[in-house]
Amino acid sequence: MERLEALSALEILDTETEPGLDRIVSLAARLFDAPMAFICLVDTDREWFKAKYGSNVTQTPRANSFAAHSMLEMEPMVVCDATRDARFQNNPLVSGEMSIRFYVGAPIRTHERLPLGSLCVMDTVARQPPAQDLLGHLSDLAFLVGDQLDFRAAAAMKRDRTEQELRRSLLEKDTLLQEVHHRVKNNLQIVSSLLMLQVDSLADRSAVTALKECRQRVLSMAMIHERLYSGKQMAEIEFDEYARALVQELVHSYAGRKSKMTGRISAPRIRLNIGQAIPCGLILNELVTNALKYAYPEGRDGEVMVELHESPEGRIRVSVSDRGQGLPPDFDFRNSKTLGLRIVDVLAKQLGGAVTINGGERTTFVLDFPRDA
């Protein structure tokens, strides 16, 4: 059982050929001037050939295995004529198509002396016993095979340890990032609450409006951090889901007006990293807020439409439209005195993109930026 566990731990069964081991079986065949040579590994119910010379056979049933015998010997096992050996004379490898007659196999062992199989040479004609120096050379080659297998096992253990350490490190980093995003979200919500307390103490309507808009910007960032710490990935969010939640929150914040405001969003699945999601989220917040505030005069029902799109070239487009009263003919948002539109201009440049305005039946602000900016 311990032997099979050692063989399994090597993760070598049914793997591709390896040049170093192929050279060893080729050298063994030349040493003995034999037509066939194999590195045989004895599994639970089969003998599998890791390397072979002069044959296309990949495995045989363990019941037919010569190596199952030779691996248990301390010295190379020699069978000069298998038809005269009671252990093998009825073996299908002897009586069948392969017609094995001559066999020499040196045991392959781990550094803990556990037998794994044999390095063997075979012939289809009977022979005299080989010279002792040839048997010694075959043992040396079998020892080299064992060394290579031990090296493979050590490399596999090192790889496993490295992978475990990497997984543990990634888990620790994910946990840390979750905690960071959670704390940032909580701190932003505290800032939001402080702003609301300040709002409640003010009588100046313009100051109240400015603080409420500032609070909404803070909440738009808090929503991103909330999705980052609650999601499966710490560096990206499903921006389409975030956009739907943000638009719903903004429309709800204007629900107290006499008019009925609705938001409609069309968005495929789009993921953005935190460096893009925060500025893009703030821009979306400003554009939707402006449409809700200014597009429809008090008492008039209205709708704000948001569309997200990613082009095959890797550009992200975010558009915010309304069918409201439109913009003044000489409107230039880049020279606007309002804080919100100045924020839009600055953040668009931060994303490596730009904002354009289309008039007509619908007023549409379009943010376009490269995904890999």
LUMVEXRO-781566 format. One record per residue: x, y, z of N, C-alpha, C, O, CB in turn. Coordinates in pm, whole numbers, plus 50000, padded with zeros to 5 digits. Glycine has a CB too. Layout:
N
XYZXYZXYZXYZXYZ ...
//
This chain:
373
500834988050000500005000050000500875012650000500585022249928499065000050122 501935012550080502835023950087503525026149953503755037549913503875021850198 503845015249884504475016149753503545023049652503985031749577504865002149702 502285019149652501305025049559501065039749590500875047849500499975017349565 501075043249719500925057349755502105065549704501935076849658500795058949907 503305059749713504495066749662504425068449511504795078949459505775059049701 503945058149441503795058949296502765069449258502975077249165503415045349238 501645069649329500595079349300501075093649326500715102849252499355076249385 501875095349431502355108749467503265114749360503405126949351503105108149600 503875106049277504745110949170503955117949060504515126048986505535099449111 502655114949049501805120548944502425118348807502465127448724501555135448969 502905106148785503625103148661502845093848569503085093848448504955097048693 501915085948624501175076448542500375083648435499725093748460500245068048629 500435078048313499685083348198500115097348159499325104948103498205083348229 501355100848187501885113848144502625112348011502865101247964502845119848252 502965123747953503655123547823505085118447839505625117647950503655137747761 505675115047726507065110347727507995121547772507685133447757507475105247586 509155117547828510155127247873511495123547811511945112147824510245127648029 512135133047743513375129947669514445123347754515115114147707513945142547611 514625127647878515675121847963515455107047987516405099247983515735129148095 514225103048013513925088948037513965080947907514345069247908512555087348104 513565087247796513665080347666515115077147632515415066647576513035089047555 516025086347667517445083847640517965072147724518815064547678518275096447667 517475070847845517945059947931517545046447874518365037347870517375061548073 516285044847828515875031747772516625029047642516945017547612514345031347748 516905039547563517665037647440519075032947471519605024147403517715050747358 519705038647575521045034647616521035020347668521965012747639521585044147722 520035016547744519935002847796519824992847681520454982247685518725001447890 519034996147580518884987147464520214985447392520554974447350517824992447368 520974996347376522274995447308523274987547389524054979847333522825009347279 523264989247521524194981947606524034966847590525004959447587523994985747752 522784962647579522504948247570522264943647427521974931947402521294944747656 522384953047332522084949747192520734942747184520574932347119523214940847131 519744948847253518404942947263517434950847178517574963047165517934942647411 516444944247120515474951247035514444959447113513784968147057514764941246948 514294956547245513274963347323513814967047461514594959547520512024954547336 513384978547510513724982747646512574991447699511924998647623515104990547650 512354990647831511214997747890511565002848030512374996948101509974988447897 510935013948067510805017748208509395014048248508435020248202511105033348232 509265003948332507964998348369507595002948510508385001348603507984982848361 506435008348526505915012248657504705003548688503755002848609505545027348661 504744996948802503724986948836502644993448921502874997049036504354974848910 501454994648862500305000748929499464989848995499884978249003499445008948828 498284993549041497414983949111497064971949026497164960549071496144990849156 496664974548902496204963548816496864963648679496374956948587494704964248800 497924970948664498584971548533500064974748549500524979348654497904982048443 500794972148441502184976248427502204986648316501884983748200503144963948396 502584999048353502555009948255503965013848218504845014548304501765022248309 504195016348089505525019348039505705034548026505125040747937505765012447903 506505040248114506785054548108507665057947989507485068347926507445059248236 508605049247960509475051147843509645037547776509655027247843510875057147884 509765037647647509885024947574510765026747450510865037647392508485019647532 511405015547412512265015347294511965002547218512004991647274513785016247333 511655003947088511424992347004510044986147014509834974946967512414982147037 509104993047075507754987747089506764999247103507105009947154507664978147211 505534997047058504465006947073503505003447185502525010647207503705008346943 503764992447256502894988447366503034998447480504155002147517503244974147415 501925002947536501955012947642501735006947781502175012747880500915023547616 501054995647789500814989447918500374974947899499954970947791499744997247997 500484967348007500004953548007499324950948141499574958148237501184943447983 498444940848150497864937348280498954933548380499964927648343496864925848265 498734936948504499744933948606499994918848616501114914648646499294939348742 498964910948590499134896348599500184891248501500764880648523497814889448573 500434898948391501424894848292502784901448313503704899348233500914897948153 502914909348417504084917848434505324910248480505304903148580503764928748534 506404911948403507714907148448508224916348560508844911748656508724906648330 507964929448545508484939148641507924937248780508574940748879508204953048593 506704931648790506124929148922506984919349001506964919349125504694923548908 507744911148930508694901948995510054908649015510614908349125508854888848911 510594914748908511964919848914512104931649011513184933749067512424924148776 511034939349031511154950849121511334946549267511774954549350509934959849109 510994934249298511114929249436512504923649465512814920449580510074918649462 513344922349360514684916849377515664928049416515434939749385515154909749248 516744924349482517774933949517518734936449401519284947349387518554929249639 518924926149315519804926949200518964924949074517824920449084520944916349208 519494928048957518734925948834518254911548820519014902248847519574929748713 517024909648778516464896348756516724892548610516424900248519514934895948790 517274880548591517624875948457516774863848423516704854248499519124872548446 516114864248306515374852848253515964850048115515724857548021513804855548246 516744839248105517434836447978516474830847873516604833947754518574826548001 515504822447916514534816747823513204815647898513024806747981515004802747768 512304824547869511044825147944510194812647924509364809448009510244837347903 510394805447811509594793447788510004782047882509284772147896509724788947643 511164783547945511644773348037511544777848184511994770848275513084769648002 510964789348204510824794748340509364792848382508454798148318511244810048347 509144785248489507784781948533506944794548562505724794048551507834773048657 507584805648600506834817848632506254824548508505254831748517507734827748704 506874822148391506494829848272506124821548150505654827048050507594838948237 506324808648154506144800948031504714801447977504504799647857506524786548056 503734803948063502344805148016501864819648009500684822347988501414797248108 502804828948026502484843148022502144847147878502874843547786503664851648076 501044854547856500694858847719501794866847650501864866947527499434867247724 502644873647726503754880947664504784871347606505554874947517504414890247766 504784859147657505724848947608505054840547499505644838347393506194839747724 503854836047525503164827247430502434834947321502024829047221502194818547503 502254848047339501484856047243502354863047141503464858647110500664866147315 501834874247090502454881246977503834886747009504704886846921501564892446932 504074891347133505374897047164506474886647169507634889747142505314904347295 506134874347204507074862947203508344865847282509444863347233507444859447060 508184871047402509354874047485510054861147526509424851547570508944882247609 511374861147510512174849647553513204854247658513304848547767512894843047431 513964864447623515024869147710514554881947781513954890747720516344871647629 514854882747913514444894447992515494897048100515974887748166513034892348057 515844909848115516654914148229516014926948284515784936548210518164916648186 515724926948413515094938648474515764942548604515924934348694513614935948498 516144955448614516744960748738515694968948811514994976948749518024969448707 515554967048942514514974049016514714989249020515834994149032514444968849158 513604996349010513585010949027512965013749162511845009549190512785018248910 513715021049247513235023549383513285038449415514035046049354514085015549486 512475042349511512535055949563513735057049658514355046849689511215059949636 514055069049703515155070749798514835064049931515725061750013515445085549819 513525060849951513145053550072513115038450048512625030750131511765058350121 513645034349932513765020149895512435013649864512315001349872514435012550006 511425021449830510145015649792510185012149643510545020649562508975025549822 509824999649606509894995549465508755001349383507585000549422509884980349455 509105007249269508095013149181507925005249052506855005448992508465027449148 508964998449010508914991148885510304986748847511124984048935508304999748774 510584985848716511894980948670512304987848541511464992048461511864965748650 513614988848523514194992248393514604979048331515424971848389515425002248405 514044975648215514284962148161514614962448013514274971847941513054953248184 515294952047970515544949647828514964935947793514934926947877517084950447794 514494934447669513854921947627514314918147487514734926547407512314923247631 514224905247460514524900247326513554888847294512984882647384516014895447315 513394886147166512474875447125513214862247103512624852347059511744879346996 514504862247135515274849747127515944847347261516314856747331516334850247011 516104834547296516764831147423518244834747415518844834847307516584816047455 518834837747534520244841547539520924834847657520284828947745520384856847548 522234836047656523024831847770522984842847876522654854347845524484828747726 523304839548000523324849848105524284861048068525404858348024523724843648242 523874873948085524744885248050525894886548150525834881248261523934898448045 526934893548109528094895848195527704904648313526774912748305529244902248114 528434902948423528124910248545528274925348527527534933148588529024905548658 529244929548443529414944048425528194950248355527824961648383530694947048344 527574942448261526354947348197525224948648298524464958448297525934938048082 525104938748386524064939448490524314951348582523364957948626524034926348573 525594954148611525924965648693525534978748626525024987848690527404965648726 525784979548494525414991648420523884993548420523395004748434525934990948275 523154982548404521694983548405521194988248542520264996348550521054969948369 521804983248649521444987748784521715002548802520925009748862522214979748891 522865007148747523195021348757522155029948684521745040448733524605023948699 521745025148566520735032648492519395032748566518705042948568520545026648351 519035021448627517795020748706517865030348825516875036448864517545006248754 519075031448883519265040848995519055055248947518475063449018520675039149057 519555058248825519355071548768517865074548747517395085648772520115072948635 517125064348701515675066048683515025069248817514195078248828515035053348621 515415061648921514875064149054515185078149102514345084749162515425054149153 516425082849073516815096549110515935106849040515485116549101518285099049076 515695104548910514855114048835513435114248890512815124848899514845110448685 512915102448926511565101848982511515108649118510535115449150511095087148993 512575106849199512625113749328512665128949309512015136449381513855109049409 513465133249209513545147549181512185152749138511775163749175514585150449072 511505144649059510155148549015509225149949134508445159449143509595138248914 509305140249228508445140749347508745153049431507845159749480508625127949431 510075156049448510445167749527509945180549460509475189649528511965168349545 510045181149327509555192949255508045194349269507525205349284509945192149107 507345182849263505885183249279505495187949418504545195749434505275169349251 506245183149521505945187549658506215202449674505445209649738506795179549759 507315207049615507645221249623506585229549552506175240149600509035224049562 506135224549435505085231649361503805232249441503135242649445504835224849226 503445220949505502225220549586502315230449703501365237649733501985206249639 503495230549768503675239849880503575254349833502955262849898505035237549949 504185257049716504135270649662502705274549629502275285749657505015271749536 501955265149570500565267949535499735270249661498875279049664499965256449452 499985262249765499245263949890499555277549953498665284550002499585252649989 500865281149952501255294150008500655305649927500235315749984502785295450011 500605303849794500025314149709498525315549735498005326649746500275311049560 497835304049745496405304549775496145311049910495215319049925495805290449772 496985307550009496825313550142497085328650137496365336450200497785306750244 498115332550063498425346650051497295354249981496915365150023499735348549976 496765348249874495665354749802494425355849890493715365949887495325346949674 494175345349969493035345750060493205356850163492255364150193492855332250130 494435358150216494685368750314494515382550250493965391650312496115367350372 494995384050126494855396850058493385399950028492935411250042495665397049929 492645389549985491225391449959490495395650086489645404550084490595378649902 490845388950197490215392450325490545406850365489685414350411490685382650437 491825410550344492245424150377491515434250288491045444550337493765425550361 491435431350158490745440450067489265441650101488685452550094490905435849923 488655430350138487255430850180487085440150300486155448250304486745416750216 487995438850395487915447250514488135462050478487465470850531488955442750618 489085464550387489345478450345488105484350279487665495350314490555479050247 487535476950182486355482050113485175483850210484405493350199485955472549998 485065474550305483975475450403484155488050488483185495350513483945462850493 485375490550532485615502250616485455515350537484925525150589487015501550678 485915515350411485745527350329484265530050310483815541550322486445525650191 483485519550281482045521350265481415526850391480595536050385481385508150228 481795521350507481235526050633481615540750660480795548650705481725517250749 482885544050631483325557850652482595567550559482255578650600484835558950631 482355563450436481615571950344480175573850389479595584550374481645565950203 479615563250446478255564550498478205573850620477235580950641477685550750536 479275573550699479355583050812479405597350760478725606250812480615580050900 480235599450655480305612750594478935616950542478525628450559481345613050480 478235607550479476895610150428475945614250541475165623650526476345597850355 476025607150651475155610250766475485624050824474585631550861475305599550875 476775627250830477165640550880476645651650789476215662150837478695641450891 476675649250659476155659150566474645661050585474145672250579476445654950421 473935650050610472495651150632472205658650761471245666350768471845637150637 473025656450864472845663950989473055678850964472345687351019473825658951097 474045681850880474295695850847473135701850767472755713350788475595697150768 472575693750676471435698250596470275702150687469615712350668470995687250498 470035693650787468905696050877469055708950957468065714251009468735684450972 470285714050967470515726051048470545738750965470715749651018471795724651124 470365737250832470465748850743469095753550697468175745550678471315745550623 468965766750680467735772550627467905777050483466925778250410467275784250714 469135779650441469425784250305469185772950206469855762650212470885789450294 468225774750114467865763950021469005760349927469185748549895466645768049939 469775770049882470875766949791471955758749861472555749749802471485779949734 472205762049987473185754350064472685740150087473455730550078473495761150199 471415738750117470815725450137470945717050012471315705350016469335726650178 470625723349898470725716049770472165711549743472405700249702470215724749654 473105720449767474515717249743474985705849832475705696949785475395729449767 474595705949959474995695250050474335681950013474955671350024474655698950193 473065682449970472395670149929473075663949806473225651849797470905672849900 473485672549713474175667449595475535661649633475955651349579474355678549490 476225668349725477505663149774477315649649841478105640349823478165673149872 476245648649920475945635949988475695624849886476135613549906474725637550081 474985628049777474695617949676475985613249607476095601549571473715623349572 476945622349590478235618149532478955608449625479535598549581479125630549505 478895611549753479525602549851478855588949849479545578649852479445608549993 477535588649842476805575949839477115567949713477185555749717475295578349850 477305574949600477605567849475478945560449487479095549449432477655577549356 479915566349558481195559449582481035548249684481645537649670482265569449630 480225550549786480005540149888479375527749826479685516549866479105545450001 478475529749728477825518349662478845509649589478715497449585476745523249563 479875516049530480915508349461481705499949560481935488049536481875517649383 482125505849671482885498349771482035487249834482555476649869483415507749881 480745489649847479865479149900479845467149807479855455749853478435484549919 479805469749676479805458649580481155451649574481225439649551479435463649441 482215459149596483555452949594483745443549711484275432549693484635463749596 483345447349832483585438449947482575427049954482845416850017483555446450076 481415428749891480425418049897480485408849775479825398449773479035423949909 481275412649674481355404549553482455394149563483175393349662481595413349432 482575385949456483575375349452484945380649412485965374649446483145364449355 484975391949340486235397749298486435411049368485505419049382486275399549145 487675413249413487975425249490488385437049403488425448349452489065422349588 488685434749276489225445549193488235450649090488455461149030490465440849124 487145443449067486185447248965484765446149017484485438649111486365438648840 483855453848955482435452448988481635450748859482095454448751481915464749068 480455445248874479505444648762478905458748751477975462248823478375433448785 479465466548659479065480548654477625482248606476955491848644479995488348562 477135473048525475745473948480474785472648598473785479748604475455463048375 475085463548691474235462048809474315474548897473315479248950474645449548889 475535479748911475725491948990474935503548929474285511149000477215495549000 475005504848795474315515848728472805514948750472155525148773474635515848578 472255502948744470815501448768470445505848909469455512848930470385486748746 471265501649007470985505349146471125520449166470325526449237471925497749242 472125526549104472345540849120471205548849058470695558149119473685544949057 470815545148937469715552348871468435551148954467695560848971469485547048728 468175539049004466985537049088467035545849212466025551749252466855522249128 468215546749275468385554949395468165569849363467525576949441469785552849455 468685574349251468535588449214467085591849182466585602249225469425591749095 466415583149107465005585549074464175585949202463275594149218464475574748978 464505576649292463765576149420463975589049500463065593549569464225563949504 465165594849491465445607049567464635618949517464475628849588466925610349562 464135617949393463295628649338461815625049340460995631849279463715631849195 461485614349413460095609649415459165619249490457955618349475460035596049479 459735628449570458905637549647458335648949564457455656249611459695643249760 458825650649440458295661349356456895657949308456485646349310459225663849237 456155668249264454785665949218454755657949090453805650549065454075679249198 455785659249008455845651748883456305637348908456855634149013456775658648782 456055629048809456465615048817457715613048732457685615248611455325605448771 458805609148795460065606948725460385592048722460215584948821461225614748793 460835587348608461195573248594462585572248530463045581448462460145565448508 463225561148554464525558548494464505545548418463945535548465465625558248602 465095545448301465175533248220466625531048181467295540348137464245534048093 467105518848197468515516048168468625503848078467955493848099469305513748298 469475504947980469795493847890471285491147901472105499647868469375496947741 471625479147948473045476447975473335461647968472695453748037473455481848112 474305457547885474795443747890475705442248011475935451848084475545439947759 476215430348031477125427948143478465434748113479155431348016477325412548167 478825444248197480095451448182480785451948317480205456348416479865465948126 482035447548321482835448048443483855459348431484495460948327483545434348470 483995467148538484995477648542485825476148669485315472148773484335491648535 487115479348658487955479248777487665491548861487005500848816489445478448740 488165491548984487835502349077488335515849028487705526149053488425499349215 489475515748956490015528348905489135534748800489195546848781491375526148849 488315526748731487385532048632485975533348688485245542548653487375523148508 485605524048776484225523748826483885536248907482785541648893484005511348912 484815541048990484505552649075484305565448993483285572049008485625554849177 485265569148904485005581248824483815579648729483055589048709486235584748744 483665567748671482525565548581481215566348659480225571748609482655551948509 481205560848780480005561448864479665575748904478495579548906480195552948989 480695583748935480455597748970479925605648850479035614048865481755604249021 480475602948731479965609648611478515605948587477685614648558480825605948487 478195592948598476815588448580475905595248681474795599348648476715573148592 476365596348805475585602948909475285617448871474155622048885476335602349044 476295624848822476105638848787475155640448670474265648948673477435645248753 475325632248565474505633848445473055630248472472155637148424475055625248332 472815619548547471425615748578470795626148669469635629848651471375601748644 471555630948767471045641348857470665653948780469605659748806472095644748965 471505658448686471215670248607469935668448525469115677548516472375673548516 469795656448464468595653848385467345654248472466325659848432468695640248314 467415648448590466265648348680465935662448729464765665748748466525639048799 466955670748751466745684148807466275694148703465365702048728468015689148871 466895693848584466725704948491465945701748364465395710848301468055709948452 465875689048325465245685848196463735688148198463145692448099465525671348158 463125685248312461665686048319461265696448424461565694748541461055672248351 460575707048383460135717048479459225710948584458605700548561459425728548408 459135717448698458325712748811456905709748764456265717948697458305723148925 456415697748801455055693848766454945685848638453875680648608454215705948754 456035684648562455995677148437456605663348456457705662148510456725684748326 455885652848412456435639348419457605638048323457685645148223455345628848387 458505628948356459655627048267460365613848287460125606648384460625638248286 461245610848193462005598348196463465601248161463755609248072461405587848097 464345594648233465785595448204466225581748155465945571548218466605599948330 466925581648042467355569047980468885567847989469615577147953466875568147832 469325556448035470775553848048471115541547966470435531347975471195551948199 472165542547885472625531147804474115529147826474905538547826472315533447652 474485516447845475895512647855476225503647737475405495447695476195505347992 477415505347684477815497247568479335495647568480075505047600477335503847435 479785483647531481225481347512481445477147368480855467447322481775470447610 482295484347297482545481447156483545470047142484275467047237483065493847084 483595463647025484585452947002486025457947018486935450147047484405447146863 486215471146999487565476747012487935479447157489035484147186487675489646932 487005476547252487305478147393487055492147446487715496447541488715474647417 486115499347387485755512547439484405511647509483485504947463485715523047325 484305518647621483085519047700482335531947668482925542747667483385517847852 481045530547643480225542347618479065542647716478335532847730479715542647472 478915553947784477815555947878477035568147831477585579047821478335557948026 475755566247801474945577547754473765579747847473155570247896474445575247609 473465592447871472325596447955471465605847872471945616347828472805603248090 470195602247851469315609847763468045613847835467615607547932468975601747638 467445624747784466105628747831465375635347716465985639747618466205638447955 464055636147728463215642947628462615655647691461445658847671462085633547575 463445662347764462985674247835463045686847752462915686247629463785676147959 463245698047817463165710947750464425714647672464465725147608462895721547850 465435706247678466635708647600467585718447665467315723747773466265713547465 468725720847598469765729647650469755742947576469295743647461471155722947638 470235753447640470335766347571471235765247448472165757247448470885777147667 470985773147345471785772247220473285774247242474085767847175471285782547121 473655782847333475075785847355475665777847471476695781847526475245800647381 475055766647508475495759047625476845752447598477035745947495474445748247663 477775754047691479105747747684479425742447823479825749847913480215757947636 479255729547839479385723947975480825725048027481045725248148478945709347976 481805725647936483195726547982483495739948048484415741148129484165724447865 482715749948015482885762948079481735765948175481485777448211482985773847973 481055755348216479925756948307480405761348445481485757448490479115743848317 479585769448510479925773848645479445764048751479795765448869479315787548670 478655753948710478145744348808479205733948841479955729548753476865737448756 479275730148968480285720549014480115707048946481095700648908480195718849167 478865702748932478615689348877479215687248740479865677148716477145686948870 479005696748649479535695248513481045697048508481705691248422478865705148420 481605705048599483065705948606483645692548651484695688248602483505717348704 482965686048744483385672648789483355662848672484275654848655482475667548904 482295663548591482175654748475483365656548381483955646648337480855657448399 483725668848352484835671548260486155666248314486925659848242484945686548233 486415668948442487685664548504487785649348507488825643748473487805670148647 486695642548547486725627948560486785621048423487395610448411485505623048636 486175626848322486265621248187487715621148140488165611448080485375629148088 488435632048167489855632648130490655622448210491585616348159490425646848152 490285620648337490965610648420490825596748361491735588548371490415610948563 489675593948299489435580848237490085579648100490035569048038487945578348224 490695590548052491285590347918490235591447810490485587747695492085577647898 489055596747845487965597747750487455611847736488145621447770486835588647790 486235612947687485635626247666484125624947673483555614147656486065632247529 483485636247697482025636947699481575645847584482095656847565481495642447836 480605640947507480005648747399478525650247425477925642647501480255642147261 477925660447360476495663147379475815662847242476285669047147476265676947449 474705655447235473885654947115472515660847146471865656847243473755640447062 472075670347064470765676447084469715670246996469865658846950470845691347058 468645677446971467565672346888466375668446971466085674647073468025660646806 465675657846928464495653247001464865649347144464095651447238463835641246929 466045643647158466535639947292467845647247317468665649047227466725624347304 468025651247440469325656447482470125644947540469675638347634469175668147586 471305642447483472085630847524473515634847556474205640847473472075620047414 473945631647677475355632847715475985619047696475465609047746475515638047865 477105618547625477775605747596479195606247651480005614647611477775602847443 479495597047742480855595147793481475583347718480895572547715480865592647948 482645585547659483335574947585484765574247636485475584347640483295577547431 485205562147674486575560547724487075546447696486275537247683486645563547876 488405544647687488955531347660488965522847787489255527747896490395532547602 488665510047771488685500947886490075500247945490225500248068488205486847846 491095499647864492465497547912493245510547919494425510947884493185487647822 492595521047962493305533947971494365533548078495055543448100492315545447999 
//
